[in-house]
């Protein structure tokens, strides 16, 4: 890709009641507290392609395409990279991070331009969340559909 990427550290924070957070294309309610994270992200957007939080939860995402991709349209929603960052900032375990991602997907949907230079390019997302004891694959389709799979101990799984 021709995108400039950066690695950023975002410290742990406590947020006020009724505070909001501006993601790439939309503003949503902020959590009462967020964990410290290290993120690898394209410099033009708010979210990340991969990262880790202070409790050892790691996550990554990849573009996927399903039969429901056409329903995404061009309406700005949360990008998959926004969902990933929010999940890492809010999830204390791999399961919690996956659950946060699912809850935000259901509440706000996914979509919007996935490139700084191409407003028409959008896609669905596959996510991988792991911690020292657990791992999950989350696949999305369309605006709000998802399926979560726990990766059994000793098994391997990818997301692309």
C-alpha positions as semicolon CSV with decimal commas, in nm:
position;residue;x (nm);y (nm);z (nm)
1;X;0,000;0,000;0,000
2;X;0,107;0,357;-0,058
3;X;-0,035;0,470;0,277
4;X;0,194;0,624;0,534
5;X;0,169;0,424;0,857
6;X;0,262;0,529;1,207
7;X;0,301;0,354;1,540
8;X;0,137;0,549;1,822
9;X;0,100;0,513;2,197
10;X;-0,225;0,631;2,355
11;X;-0,215;0,642;2,739
12;X;-0,482;0,507;2,974
13;X;-0,751;0,766;3,039
14;X;-1,058;0,837;3,249
15;X;-1,343;1,013;3,073
16;X;-1,628;1,225;3,199
17;X;-1,993;1,129;3,193
18;X;-2,155;1,210;2,857
19;X;-1,813;1,246;2,692
20;X;-1,786;1,138;2,328
21;X;-1,503;1,022;2,104
22;X;-1,452;1,132;1,743
23;X;-1,362;0,833;1,526
24;X;-1,269;0,860;1,157
25;X;-1,616;0,954;1,030
26;X;-1,849;0,968;1,328
27;X;-1,871;1,056;1,696
28;X;-1,991;0,797;1,949
29;X;-2,027;0,785;2,330
30;X;-1,693;0,742;2,509
31;X;-1,633;0,470;2,769
32;X;-1,581;0,578;3,131
33;X;-1,219;0,465;3,104
34;X;-0,989;0,345;2,828
35;X;-0,679;0,127;2,847
36;X;-0,335;0,232;2,720
37;X;-0,270;0,102;2,368
38;X;0,009;0,081;2,113
39;X;-0,136;0,100;1,762
40;X;-0,014;0,063;1,404
41;X;-0,233;0,275;1,180
42;X;-0,257;0,458;0,852
43;X;-0,183;0,821;0,936
44;X;-0,504;0,958;0,780
45;X;-0,752;0,779;1,009
46;X;-0,836;0,746;1,378
47;X;-0,844;0,366;1,414
48;X;-0,573;0,102;1,361
49;X;-0,489;-0,207;1,160
50;X;-0,328;-0,383;1,456
51;X;-0,240;-0,309;1,814
52;X;-0,208;-0,419;2,175
53;X;-0,334;-0,286;2,507
54;X;-0,168;-0,262;2,845
55;X;-0,328;-0,589;2,962
56;X;-0,180;-0,794;2,678
57;X;-0,483;-0,808;2,451
58;X;-0,375;-0,794;2,087
59;X;-0,587;-0,749;1,778
60;X;-0,572;-0,707;1,405
61;X;-0,810;-0,668;1,115
62;X;-0,820;-0,750;0,747
63;X;-1,052;-0,655;0,462
64;X;-1,304;-0,924;0,371
65;X;-1,584;-0,929;0,116
66;X;-1,917;-1,110;0,153
67;X;-2,239;-1,133;-0,046
68;X;-2,374;-0,848;0,173
69;X;-2,098;-0,601;0,078
70;X;-2,332;-0,404;-0,148
71;X;-2,539;-0,288;0,151
72;X;-2,242;-0,087;0,282
73;X;-2,286;0,190;0,026
74;X;-2,084;0,507;0,093
75;X;-2,253;0,623;0,413
76;X;-1,986;0,702;0,673
77;X;-2,002;0,473;0,975
78;X;-1,733;0,316;1,192
79;X;-1,446;0,177;0,991
80;X;-1,323;-0,168;1,087
81;X;-1,003;0,004;1,201
82;X;-1,209;0,227;1,434
83;X;-1,384;-0,081;1,575
84;X;-1,047;-0,244;1,640
85;X;-0,905;0,055;1,827
86;X;-1,222;0,093;2,035
87;X;-1,212;-0,279;2,120
88;X;-0,847;-0,263;2,231
89;X;-0,907;0,051;2,437
90;X;-1,210;-0,103;2,612
91;X;-1,147;-0,480;2,625
92;X;-0,968;-0,627;2,926
93;X;-0,955;-0,976;2,768
94;X;-0,968;-1,109;2,414
95;X;-1,333;-1,209;2,469
96;X;-1,422;-0,863;2,603
97;X;-1,253;-0,697;2,306
98;X;-1,449;-0,917;2,064
99;X;-1,772;-0,844;2,253
100;X;-1,705;-0,468;2,244
101;X;-1,646;-0,492;1,869
102;X;-1,976;-0,680;1,819
103;X;-2,173;-0,437;2,038
104;X;-2,036;-0,134;1,853
105;X;-2,099;-0,298;1,516
106;X;-2,463;-0,359;1,611
107;X;-2,507;-0,008;1,753
108;X;-2,333;0,198;1,484
109;X;-2,263;-0,028;1,185
110;X;-1,952;-0,042;0,971
111;X;-1,876;0,136;0,649
112;X;-1,734;0,441;0,483
113;X;-1,438;0,505;0,256
114;X;-1,144;0,282;0,352
115;X;-0,886;0,483;0,161
116;X;-0,765;0,838;0,187
117;X;-0,766;0,871;-0,192
118;X;-1,068;0,662;-0,299
119;X;-1,408;0,754;-0,152
120;X;-1,571;0,459;-0,330
121;X;-1,357;0,183;-0,177
122;X;-1,520;0,015;0,122
123;X;-1,515;-0,334;0,267
124;X;-1,623;-0,558;0,551
125;X;-1,378;-0,678;0,814
126;X;-1,231;-0,986;0,973
127;X;-1,075;-0,947;1,318
128;X;-0,845;-1,156;1,533
129;X;-0,833;-1,093;1,910
130;X;-0,599;-1,281;2,146
131;X;-0,460;-1,268;2,498
132;X;-0,242;-1,506;2,699
133;X;-0,521;-1,764;2,737
134;X;-0,776;-1,713;2,459
135;X;-0,820;-1,619;2,093
136;X;-1,123;-1,528;1,880
137;X;-1,192;-1,467;1,513
138;X;-1,471;-1,224;1,433
139;X;-1,600;-1,207;1,076
140;X;-1,839;-0,932;0,964
141;X;-2,078;-0,900;0,672
142;X;-2,275;-0,601;0,551
143;X;-2,344;-0,319;0,793
144;X;-2,420;-0,503;1,119
145;X;-2,388;-0,882;1,070
146;X;-2,116;-1,082;1,245
147;X;-2,004;-1,431;1,351
148;X;-1,762;-1,502;1,637
149;X;-1,549;-1,815;1,664
150;X;-1,333;-1,914;1,960
151;X;-1,001;-2,059;1,848
152;X;-0,945;-2,381;2,043
153;X;-0,619;-2,434;2,228
154;X;-0,353;-2,580;2,001
155;X;-0,539;-2,483;1,683
156;X;-0,434;-2,226;1,424
157;X;-0,663;-1,981;1,245
158;X;-0,622;-1,684;1,013
159;X;-0,853;-1,400;0,911
160;X;-0,790;-1,342;0,544
